[in-house]
Amino acid sequence: MILRYPEYYEKFSCIAGRCEDTCCAGWEIDIDDASYEYYMQVPGKFGERLRSSIKEYPLEDDGRYEMHGFILKEGKRCPFLNSDNLCDMILELGEDAICDVCTNTPRNFLEYGNAREVSISPSCAEAGRLIFSGREKTVFVEREIEEALDFEEDAKELETADAVRNARDTAIAILQNRQKDIYQRIIDFLIYAREVQECLNREAYGDIPECGEEKCLDMQSAGTELLQDADYYYFFRERMKSFQELEWMNEEWGQYLERMEALFFEEGKGKMRYETTFRNFRAYCKKQDKEYQMEHLMVYYAFLFLARCVDDFNFWGKAQYCVCSFLMIRDIALERFYQNSERFTTEDFVDIVRIFAKETEHSEENLEFLGDEFLFEDIYKCDALCKQI
C-alpha cells in the first residue's frame, strides 16, 4: 500500500526529558492487548510495579478503546514518568516495552483508499517546531510499503476514497496559493469545501470541482462580498461561548480562557482593546512575513481532518474544524501578542498551538461537542465563517 506523510515527518524525534512539556501526562493511557499480555509476564520487582499500576476499564465505558489502562498519578501523570520526565519503563525494559499508544504519540494515522497517512501533532512542541519553523510550502511524500490494510475496501469505498483524497489535495493547493494573502485563501477554502459537500451529498463525485484559475476568481469575488460589514469582536465573543464549554484537558487552557476574558471582555474597554490588537497583529504578521505559519497550520489541519470524511461524508464539518481552529488559535495569539508588547515569535506560535491541540485533538468528547456546535450554531455557517477571517 501507499504511505503518505508531510516531508517534515521524517525529521521528527522525541527529545524526551529535554522537552518543556510531556506527552505522558494529562490524559488516559490505554494499554493494547499485546502489551498487556507482555506486562503480565514481566518478572521481578518491576513486573510487580507494572501490574500494580494497571486498571481494567468498566465494560459499560463506551469511550474506551482498550480493556486496560494505567492508573494515573497526581496531575494525570503516567505512573512510569519520573521526576526527570523520563520513562522508567524504557529505562528498565527498553523502548520495545512501551504500549502502542506511547509508541505512536504524537503521530496521527488514517488508513483508507489502500493508503496509510501519517502526521505529527503540534500538541508536541518539538513537532510544532518542525511544522511551523520553515517558510517553504509543506511537501507531502508518497512511497510504497510492503504492508497491506487490515480491512478490505470494495469498489464503492475505493471510489469514495479517491474522490475525497483529490478534494482534500485541491483544498491544500488552495491554501498554498501564495499569489493571494492567507485570509483570502482561507475564504476560498471554505467556499470550495461547501461545494465539495454538495457534491458528496449527491454522490456526484465527478462534479467535485478542481480549482482552476477561473474557479478561484469566482471564489475570490464571492469572498469579497461576504467580508462586507464583518464585526470581528461580535464573532469573537460568540466563538468564546463555544470554546468555554470544552472539557479542560489541562490547566493551561483554562488559564488562557480566563486571561482572554479579563483582557477582551472588560466593560467599556474590551471591545476597543480586541479590535486594536486584532488590527495590529494582522499588520505585524504581514510586516514580519509570518503568514506562512498560518498557512502551515491550515495545511496541517486539512491533511489531518478532511480525509476522515470517508467514514461520515462530512467534508464540510471537517473544514469547519480546520477554520475554527485557526480562528481560536489566532484569538489566543492576540492575548499573547498584547501581553508581549506587540511582539510574537515562532516559539509563541508553537506554544499556543500546542495548548490548543492538546485541548481538542486528543479529546473525543471535545471534538464531538464542537461538531454539534458547528452543525447548529449560525456563526459556523459558511457566510458567517468567511466574515470572521
C-alpha positions as CSV (number, residue, x, y, z in Angstrom):
1,M,0.0,0.0,0.0
2,I,0.9,3.7,-0.1
3,L,2.4,5.5,2.8
4,R,1.7,9.3,2.7
5,Y,3.1,11.9,5.1
6,P,4.4,15.5,5.2
7,E,8.1,15.7,4.5
8,Y,9.0,17.1,7.9
9,Y,7.7,13.9,9.5
10,E,11.0,12.2,8.6
11,K,12.9,14.6,10.8
12,F,10.8,14.0,13.9
13,S,12.4,12.5,17.0
14,C,11.2,12.7,20.6
15,I,13.5,14.9,22.7
16,A,12.2,13.2,25.9
17,G,13.4,14.9,29.1
18,R,14.6,18.0,27.3
19,C,11.0,18.8,26.3
20,E,9.3,21.7,28.0
21,D,6.1,19.5,28.2
22,T,5.3,15.8,28.2
23,C,3.1,13.6,26.2
24,C,2.9,11.3,29.3
25,A,0.5,13.4,31.4
26,G,-2.9,15.0,31.0
27,W,-5.0,12.1,29.6
28,E,-5.8,8.4,29.9
29,I,-3.1,6.0,28.7
30,D,-4.7,2.9,27.2
31,I,-2.8,-0.5,27.0
32,D,-3.2,-2.6,23.9
33,D,-3.9,-6.3,24.4
34,A,-0.4,-7.5,23.2
35,S,1.3,-5.1,25.6
36,Y,-1.0,-6.1,28.5
37,E,-0.1,-9.8,28.0
38,Y,3.6,-8.9,28.0
39,Y,3.3,-6.8,31.2
40,M,1.6,-9.8,32.9
41,Q,4.8,-11.8,32.3
42,V,7.5,-9.3,33.3
43,P,9.4,-10.8,36.3
44,G,10.8,-9.3,39.5
45,K,10.0,-6.1,41.3
46,F,9.5,-4.1,38.2
47,G,6.9,-6.6,37.0
48,E,5.1,-6.2,40.3
49,R,5.2,-2.4,39.9
50,L,3.8,-2.8,36.4
51,R,0.9,-5.0,37.4
52,S,0.0,-2.8,40.3
53,S,-0.2,0.2,38.0
54,I,-2.8,-1.3,35.6
55,K,-6.5,-0.9,35.8
56,E,-9.4,-2.6,34.0
57,Y,-11.9,-0.3,32.3
58,P,-15.6,-0.9,33.1
59,L,-17.3,-2.8,30.3
60,E,-20.1,-0.1,30.2
61,D,-17.5,2.6,29.5
62,D,-18.5,3.5,25.9
63,G,-15.4,5.7,25.5
64,R,-12.8,3.0,26.0
65,Y,-10.7,1.8,23.1
66,E,-8.9,-0.9,25.1
67,M,-9.7,-3.1,28.1
68,H,-6.9,-1.8,30.3
69,G,-5.0,1.4,31.1
70,F,-2.5,2.8,33.5
71,I,-3.5,4.2,36.9
72,L,-2.5,7.8,36.7
73,K,-0.8,9.7,39.4
74,E,-1.4,13.3,40.6
75,G,-1.6,15.7,37.7
76,K,-2.7,12.8,35.4
77,R,0.9,11.7,35.1
78,C,1.8,8.2,33.9
79,P,3.0,6.1,36.8
80,F,6.2,5.5,35.0
81,L,7.0,9.1,34.2
82,N,9.8,10.0,36.7
83,S,10.8,13.4,38.1
84,D,13.2,14.0,35.1
85,N,10.2,13.4,32.7
86,L,11.8,10.2,31.5
87,C,10.1,6.8,31.2
88,D,11.1,4.3,33.9
89,M,9.7,1.5,31.7
90,I,12.1,2.4,28.8
91,L,15.0,2.8,31.2
92,E,14.2,-0.6,32.8
93,L,12.9,-2.7,29.8
94,G,13.8,-0.8,26.7
95,E,11.8,1.1,24.1
96,D,10.1,-2.1,22.7
97,A,8.3,-2.5,26.1
98,I,6.1,0.5,25.8
99,C,2.5,0.1,24.6
100,D,1.2,1.2,21.2
101,V,-0.3,4.5,22.3
102,C,3.1,5.6,23.8
103,T,5.0,4.3,20.7
104,N,2.7,6.2,18.3
105,T,2.2,9.5,20.2
106,P,2.3,12.3,18.8
107,R,1.6,10.6,15.5
108,N,-1.8,10.5,13.8
109,F,-2.8,7.7,11.5
110,L,-5.6,7.3,8.9
111,E,-6.0,4.3,6.6
112,Y,-8.2,4.5,3.5
113,G,-8.0,4.0,-0.2
114,N,-5.2,1.5,0.0
115,A,-3.0,4.1,1.8
116,R,-1.9,5.0,5.3
117,E,-1.5,8.7,6.1
118,V,0.7,9.8,9.0
119,S,1.2,13.2,10.5
120,I,2.6,14.5,13.8
121,S,0.5,16.6,16.1
122,P,1.7,20.1,17.2
123,S,0.4,19.1,20.7
124,C,4.0,18.1,20.9
125,A,6.2,21.2,20.9
126,E,9.0,19.6,19.0
127,A,6.6,18.5,16.3
128,G,5.2,22.1,16.2
129,R,8.7,23.5,15.6
130,L,9.1,21.2,12.6
131,I,5.7,22.2,11.3
132,F,5.9,26.0,11.7
133,S,9.6,26.9,11.5
134,G,10.2,26.6,7.8
135,R,8.9,29.2,5.3
136,E,8.7,26.7,2.4
137,K,5.4,25.1,1.4
138,T,4.6,21.8,3.1
139,V,5.5,19.0,0.8
140,F,3.9,15.6,1.0
141,V,5.8,12.3,0.4
142,E,4.3,9.1,-1.1
143,R,6.0,5.8,-1.2
144,E,5.1,2.1,-1.5
145,I,5.4,-0.1,1.6
146,E,5.1,-3.9,1.8
147,E,2.2,-3.8,4.3
148,A,-1.5,-4.2,3.5
149,L,-4.6,-2.7,5.1
150,D,-6.2,-4.7,7.9
151,F,-9.5,-4.4,6.1
152,E,-10.8,-4.8,2.6
153,E,-12.4,-2.0,0.6
154,D,-15.0,-2.6,-2.1
155,A,-15.1,-0.7,-5.4
156,K,-17.6,1.9,-4.0
157,E,-15.3,2.6,-1.0
158,L,-12.3,3.0,-3.2
159,E,-14.2,5.4,-5.5
160,T,-15.2,7.5,-2.4
161,A,-11.7,7.4,-1.1
162,D,-10.2,8.6,-4.4
163,A,-12.8,11.5,-4.6
164,V,-12.1,12.6,-1.0
165,R,-8.4,12.5,-1.4
166,N,-8.5,14.5,-4.6
167,A,-10.8,17.1,-3.0
168,R,-8.5,17.3,0.1
169,D,-5.4,17.8,-2.1
170,T,-7.2,20.5,-4.0
171,A,-8.1,22.2,-0.8
172,I,-4.5,22.1,0.3
173,A,-3.4,23.6,-3.1
174,I,-5.9,26.4,-2.4
175,L,-4.3,27.1,1.0
176,Q,-0.8,27.1,-0.5
177,N,-1.6,29.5,-3.3
178,R,0.7,32.3,-2.3
179,Q,-0.4,34.6,-5.0
180,K,-3.2,35.6,-2.5
181,D,-2.9,36.6,1.1
182,I,-3.7,33.8,3.6
183,Y,-7.0,35.3,4.6
184,Q,-8.4,35.2,1.1
185,R,-7.0,31.6,0.7
186,I,-9.0,30.5,3.8
187,I,-12.2,32.1,2.4
188,D,-11.5,30.2,-0.9
189,F,-11.0,27.1,1.1
190,L,-14.4,27.5,2.9
191,I,-16.3,28.1,-0.3
192,Y,-14.6,25.2,-2.0
193,A,-15.4,22.9,0.9
194,R,-19.0,23.8,0.8
195,E,-19.2,22.9,-2.9
196,V,-17.4,19.6,-2.2
197,Q,-20.0,18.8,0.4
198,E,-22.9,19.5,-2.0
199,C,-21.3,17.0,-4.5
200,L,-20.8,14.4,-1.8
201,N,-24.4,14.8,-0.7
202,R,-25.5,13.8,-4.2
203,E,-22.7,11.2,-4.5
204,A,-21.7,13.1,-7.6
205,Y,-18.0,12.6,-7.3
206,G,-17.3,13.6,-10.8
207,D,-18.8,17.0,-10.2
208,I,-16.3,17.9,-7.4
209,P,-14.6,20.9,-8.9
210,E,-10.9,21.3,-9.5
211,C,-9.7,24.8,-8.5
212,G,-8.7,26.2,-11.9
213,E,-7.9,29.9,-12.2
214,E,-11.5,30.8,-13.3
215,K,-13.0,28.9,-10.3
216,C,-10.6,30.6,-7.9
217,L,-11.6,34.0,-9.3
218,D,-15.2,33.2,-8.7
219,M,-14.4,32.2,-5.1
220,Q,-12.5,35.4,-4.5
221,S,-15.4,37.5,-5.8
222,A,-17.8,35.6,-3.5
223,G,-15.4,36.0,-0.6
224,T,-15.1,39.8,-1.1
225,E,-18.9,40.1,-0.9
226,L,-19.1,38.1,2.3
227,L,-16.5,40.2,4.0
228,Q,-18.6,43.3,3.9
229,D,-19.5,44.7,7.4
230,A,-17.7,42.0,9.3
231,D,-17.9,42.5,13.1
232,Y,-14.9,40.7,14.3
233,Y,-15.5,41.4,18.0
234,Y,-19.0,40.0,17.9
235,F,-17.9,36.8,16.3
236,F,-15.0,36.5,18.8
237,R,-17.5,36.7,21.7
238,E,-19.7,34.1,20.1
239,R,-16.7,31.7,19.4
240,M,-15.7,32.1,23.1
241,K,-19.1,30.8,24.1
242,S,-18.4,27.5,22.3
243,F,-14.8,27.1,23.4
244,Q,-15.5,27.9,27.1
245,E,-17.8,24.9,27.2
246,L,-15.0,22.4,26.3
247,E,-13.8,20.0,28.9
248,W,-10.4,21.2,30.2
249,M,-7.7,18.7,29.3
250,N,-5.1,20.8,31.0
251,E,-4.9,23.9,33.3
252,E,-3.1,26.0,30.6
253,W,-6.2,26.0,28.5
254,G,-8.3,27.3,31.4
255,Q,-5.7,29.9,32.3
256,Y,-5.8,31.2,28.7
257,L,-9.5,31.5,28.6
258,E,-9.5,33.4,31.9
259,R,-6.9,35.8,30.6
260,M,-8.6,36.4,27.3
261,E,-11.9,37.1,29.1
262,A,-10.2,39.5,31.5
263,L,-8.5,41.3,28.7
264,F,-11.1,41.4,26.0
265,F,-14.4,41.2,27.9
266,E,-13.7,44.2,30.2
267,E,-16.7,46.5,30.3
268,G,-16.1,49.7,28.3
269,K,-12.5,48.7,27.2
270,G,-12.6,45.1,25.9
271,K,-14.1,45.7,22.5
272,M,-11.7,48.5,21.6
273,R,-8.8,46.5,23.0
274,Y,-9.7,43.5,20.9
275,E,-10.2,45.4,17.7
276,T,-7.0,47.4,18.1
277,T,-4.9,44.3,18.9
278,F,-6.6,42.4,16.0
279,R,-5.6,45.1,13.5
280,N,-2.1,45.5,14.9
281,F,-1.5,41.7,15.0
282,R,-2.5,41.3,11.3
283,A,-0.3,44.2,10.3
284,Y,2.6,42.7,12.4
285,C,2.2,39.3,10.8
286,K,2.3,40.8,7.3
287,K,5.3,43.1,8.0
288,Q,7.2,40.2,9.7
289,D,6.2,37.8,6.9
290,K,4.6,35.4,9.4
291,E,1.6,34.4,7.2
292,Y,3.4,31.2,6.2
293,Q,2.9,29.9,9.7
294,M,-0.9,30.4,9.4
295,E,-0.7,28.6,6.0
296,H,1.2,25.7,7.6
297,L,-1.4,25.5,10.4
298,M,-4.3,25.3,7.9
299,V,-2.5,22.8,5.7
300,Y,-1.8,20.6,8.8
301,Y,-5.4,20.6,9.8
302,A,-6.6,20.0,6.2
303,F,-4.3,17.0,5.8
304,L,-5.3,15.6,9.2
305,F,-9.0,16.0,9.1
306,L,-10.5,16.4,5.6
307,A,-9.9,12.8,4.5
308,R,-11.7,11.5,7.6
309,C,-14.9,12.2,5.9
310,V,-14.5,8.8,4.1
311,D,-16.3,7.5,7.2
312,D,-19.2,10.0,7.6
313,F,-19.1,12.1,4.3
314,N,-19.0,15.3,6.3
315,F,-16.3,17.1,4.4
316,W,-17.8,20.5,5.4
317,G,-17.7,19.7,9.1
318,K,-14.0,18.9,8.9
319,A,-13.4,22.1,7.0
320,Q,-15.3,24.0,9.8
321,Y,-13.0,22.4,12.3
322,C,-9.9,23.5,10.4
323,V,-11.0,27.1,10.1
324,C,-12.4,27.4,13.7
325,S,-9.1,26.0,15.0
326,F,-7.3,28.8,13.0
327,L,-9.7,31.4,14.5
328,M,-9.3,30.3,18.1
329,I,-5.6,30.0,17.8
330,R,-5.5,33.5,16.4
331,D,-7.6,34.7,19.4
332,I,-5.1,33.1,21.8
333,A,-2.3,34.7,19.8
334,L,-3.9,38.1,20.3
335,E,-3.7,37.8,24.0
336,R,0.0,36.7,23.8
337,F,0.7,39.5,21.4
338,Y,-0.9,42.1,23.7
339,Q,0.9,40.8,26.8
340,N,4.3,40.7,24.9
341,S,4.1,44.4,24.0
342,E,3.1,43.6,20.4
343,R,5.8,41.0,19.7
344,F,5.2,37.5,18.7
345,T,7.8,34.8,17.9
346,T,7.7,31.4,16.3
347,E,8.1,29.9,19.8
348,D,5.0,31.8,20.9
349,F,3.1,30.3,17.9
350,V,4.4,26.8,18.7
351,D,3.3,27.2,22.3
352,I,-0.2,28.4,21.8
353,V,-0.9,25.8,19.1
354,R,0.4,23.1,21.5
355,I,-2.1,24.2,24.1
356,F,-5.0,24.3,21.7
357,A,-4.1,20.9,20.0
358,K,-3.9,19.2,23.4
359,E,-7.4,20.5,24.3
360,T,-9.1,19.5,21.1
361,E,-7.3,16.8,19.0
362,H,-6.9,14.4,22.0
363,S,-10.4,14.6,23.3
364,E,-13.2,12.8,21.5
365,E,-15.7,14.5,23.8
366,N,-14.5,17.9,22.8
367,L,-14.4,17.0,19.1
368,E,-18.0,15.8,19.3
369,F,-19.1,18.9,21.2
370,L,-17.5,21.2,18.6
371,G,-19.1,19.1,15.8
372,D,-22.5,19.8,17.3
373,E,-21.8,23.5,17.6
374,F,-20.7,23.7,14.0
375,L,-23.9,21.9,12.9
376,F,-26.4,24.0,14.8
377,E,-24.9,27.5,15.6
378,D,-25.3,30.2,12.9
379,I,-21.9,31.7,13.4
380,Y,-20.3,28.5,11.9
381,K,-22.2,28.6,8.6
382,C,-20.1,29.4,5.6
383,D,-21.1,33.0,5.1
384,A,-20.5,33.8,8.8
385,L,-17.2,32.0,8.9
386,C,-16.0,34.0,5.9
387,K,-16.7,37.2,7.8
388,Q,-14.6,36.0,10.7
389,I,-11.4,35.5,8.7
